[in-house]
């Protein structure tokens, strides 16, 4: 089964290819002056209709990466949860912060109480949805799907 991944980019000087990334994933990007230029160019080059599974969305920079991320997580909760998207998000890949900077309780609050695990892989922080199973058992890590 393929995981439904959403990207949250809060690096104020992101140097990756937003257009290419948004072809396969939905990407939320903090609109710093530098990122806004790349965001606008990528949006202009993409004529597809909106989808929660691919494309690009932007959110104004809130002055720091952490504040901006928590606001992006609230948007992801609205646009990519089980009430808005089939399938809903399984993982949120965060670029621009370290996992040590995230507080699990605050992340879960921004995601309307969704239980999560937070880990790091290379330069990406991974917020993984904890999936409750029948009988109240919660599977985590590689056993979760």
Helices and strands as residue ranges (DSSP letters): E 5-9, H 18-24, E 26-31, H 33-44, E 55-60, H 65-80, E 91-95, G 99-101, H 104-110, E 116-121, E 124-129, E 131-132, G 134-136, E 138-139, G 141-143
